[in-house]
Amino acid sequence: MNRLLAALTCIVAFGATGVGAQSVAPSKDIAAVLASLTRTPANRARDRYRHPAQTLAFFGVKPTQTIVEFLPAGGWYAEILAPLVKGRGHYVALVPTTQAERTRSAFAAKTAEYGVTQVATIDFKTGASSIPAGSADVLLTFRNVHNLLMQDDPAVAGRVFKAFYAALKPGGVLGVVDHRLPEEMDTAREKTSGYIKRSTVVRLAQEAGFALAAESRINANPKDTHDHPEGVWTLPPSYRLKDVDHAKYAAIGESDRFTLRFVKAR
C-alpha cells in the first residue's frame, strides 16, 4: 500500500460526546486528482497544510455527487473538486450575488479542466439561495465561517447555515473547516482575528437543524498559539507582517483548524 493510501486508511475521526470515532476508507479518485498536473504548483505546495486527500475522504466526497462549495474564493479546493466530479457528478459554487459574474468567468476559463460547472447565489440579507432545495449531496466550506461572523449583521451566519440545510438532500453532509479559536479564549476575538470557536460552528449548525456526526484533527496544528498580531493573517500564506518575524511564522505554518462533519436529518 502506498503512503497516501496508508494515511487515508488510518484516519481517525475524534468526536465529542456522542460522536463516534470512524475510520475513513482511501479514495483512488481523490488521489488521482491530487496527483494531476493540471493543479498549479503553488496550490500543490500547500497540500501539507491543508491535507485535501484526508479531508475530502473524511467528508465522504465521491465523484458522482452533487457538491456545493460555499465561497470558493481563489479556487484552491475548486481545482480539486471540479475535476473530481467532471462528467460524473456536479460542482456548484455558492457565492453572494455580487461575486457571481466574476466566479462564472473564472470557471469558464477552466472548462477544459473542470468541465461543466454551475454558479449559484445566496443573499446574505435574507438567506435566499438559488440552489434547488434538497438537491446537494455534500456542501463544503473551507475557512469561511469566520468571514460570516465578521459581518456587520450578526444574523448573517445563522441565515447562511439555514440555507446550507435547505440545499442538502436528507442525509446530506455539511463539511466545515475553519481556524480554531481555543474555547478558553475571548469570544470577542471571533470578530477580528479570523479564528472562531468550534462551539460556535456547532451551535450555528445545530440551530439550522444539523447533527454533528464526526470531527477530526486532520487539520490541527499544535504549533499555532492563536494570538498573533494580525490574527490568522499573520501566518502563511498571508504573512500580513511581511518580513517581520517571517521565519517564526513560516515555522508555525498555516493555522490550527477544526474539521467538522454534520448531517442533515433524514
N, C-alpha and C positions, 0 to 999 in steps of 0.2 A: 504494500500500500504506500503511495507516495505521501510526502509530508503534508500537502494540503488536505488530502482526503483523511489522513490520520487526525489532523487537527479538527476537521469538521466532525468526525466520528466521536471525538472525545469532548465536544462541547457540553457543558452542563449549565442548565438554567437555574439560577439561585433565586428561590421565591421567598416572598414574605409569608406570614402565617396564612395557611390555606392554599398557597400557590406551590404546586409540586415541582420538584426538580425533574428535568427531562433531558434525554439525550437527543441530539439532532442529527439526522442522517445526512451524509455527504450528498452534494449535488454536482454531478458532472456537467450539467448545463451551465450552472453559475461559474464553475471553474473554467469552462471553455471561454465564456465571455470575458472573464477577468484576464485571461491569457491572450486575448485578441490584440493584434497590432493596431486595430482601429482606435484603441484607447490612447489618449495623449500621454506622453511620458511624465508630464508634471502630475497628472492625476494618478497614474500608476505608482508614483513615488510615495503617495500618501496612503496607500493600502495598509502600511504597517501601523498607521494610527487609527484608521477607520474600519479595518477588518471586514471588508464587504462580504467576503465569502461566508464567514461565520455569522455575520449579522443577518444577511438575507436568508440563510438556511434556518436561523433561529425564528425568523418571522414566517417561515413556511412558504416562501416565494417560489412559484413554479412558472415555467414558460407558457403555459396555456391559460393563465389567469388574466383577468382584467385588473390591472394595477394602477392605482391613482397615487401620484406623488404630489404632495402639497408643497408649494413654493420650491421648485427645483433650482432656482437661483442660477448659479453658473453652470449647472448641469452635471455636477460630479457624479451623482448617482444615476441621472438620466442616461449617461453614457454607458452605464451597465444595464439598466432596466429596459430601456427601449430595444436594444439589440437582443436581449434575452427573450422578449416576447414577440419579436418580429416574425410575422407570418403565422403565429400560433395563438397569440393572445392579443391583449390590447394595452397600450400605455397611454395614460391620461395625465396631463399636467394640470393641477388645480391652482389657479392664481387669481389675485384681485383683478377686476375688470381693467384697471389702468395698466396692467402688465400683459394683457392678453395678446395684443398685436406683436409686441416685442418678442414674446415667447413663441408665438406661431412662426415668426420669421427665423428665429434661431433654430427651431426644429426643422423647418422647411429646407434649410441649408444643409441638413444632415440626413435627408431622406434615404440616401444610398445606404447609410449605416443603420439608421433607425427604422426604416420602413414607414408605414402609415402611423402617425401619432395624432392625438387629439389634445386640444387645449380647452379646459372648462374653466368657468369663472365662479367666484364667490364674492358676495357683497359683505364686507366686514360690518357694515352698519345694521344689516338685517339678518345676516346668516344665510340668505338665499343663495343657492348654488344651481348651476346649470347641469350638474350631473344627475341623470335619472335616478330616482330613489331606488335603492336596493339593487344597484347594477354592478357594484365593485366587489371583487373577491378580497382584495387587500388594499389598504390605504396606508401610505408610509409618509412620515415626516421626519426629516433629519435636521436637528439643530435649528428648529424654527419656533417652537412654542415660546421660547424666551422673547422672541420678537413680538408675539401677540401680547405678552404681559407688559411690554414696554410701550404699548399704545396708550394714547390719552384716555380712551374709553375703556374702563376696567371690565366691561361686559363682553368685549370682543372675543376673548379666548373661549368663553362659555358658548357663544354663538357658533364659533368655528367648530368646536368639538361636537355640537349637536348636528352640524352639517355633515361632519365625518360619519356620525352614526346613521344619518338618513341615507347617505350614499352607499353604504355597505349592505351586502346581502345578509340575511340571517346566518349567523355563524361566521361572518366575515371578520377579518383581522385588522386591527389598528396597531401599527408598529411605530413606536416613538423612541428616538434617540435625542438626547439633549445634554447640555453642560450641567453637571451636578453641583448644586449648592448644598453643602452638608446641612443636615436638619438642625444642628445646633446654632448655625449662623443666622444673622438677622434677615428675616424675610424681605425687608425693605430693599435689600440688595438685588432682588429679582428685577427691580425696575431700572437698574443702572449697570449691572455687572455682566449681563449675558448668562449668568449662572441661575438656575432655578432648582427648587427642591423637588425631589422625587414625589413627595407627598402632595405637592401642588398639582402635578400632572395626574396623579392617581385620582385626586378629588375631581378635577375637571372631567376626566374620562368617566368616572362613576356617576357624576351628576348628569352626564349626557346619556347614560344607560349602559355603558360598557362594564364588563367584568375584567379584572386583572387576571390573566391566565398564567403568565410566567414572566420572569425577568432574568437578566443575565449580566455578568460582569465582563462581557466580551470587550466593551469599550471603556472599561475603567482604567484610570491612570493614577496610581498611588503617589507619583511624584508631584502631582498638581496640588498646591496649597490653597487654591481657590481665593487668594487675597491679593491679586496683582494690581498695580497702579491703574491700569486701563482695563480692568476686568479681564474677561476671557480673550479680548482682542490684544492683550499683551503677548500672548503665546503665539506660536506658529499656527496657521500661516500668515496671520495679520501683522504681527510684530509692530504694533502701533507705536512703540517707543523707538522704533528703528534700530539704531546702533547701540542704544543704551542697554547694557546687560544682555546683549544679544545672545552670547554664548550660554548664559544662565538659562534663558528661556528656551533656547534650542535644546538644551539638555533635558528640560522638562518634557518637551514635546507638546503635542496637541492636548486639549483639555481632558479632564476626567469627565466621563459621560455615563449616564444610566441608559439601559436598553430595556424597554418595557413592551410586552405584547398583551394587548387587550382583545377581547372577543365580544362581538355583538350577540346578544342573547337570541336563541332560535325562536 
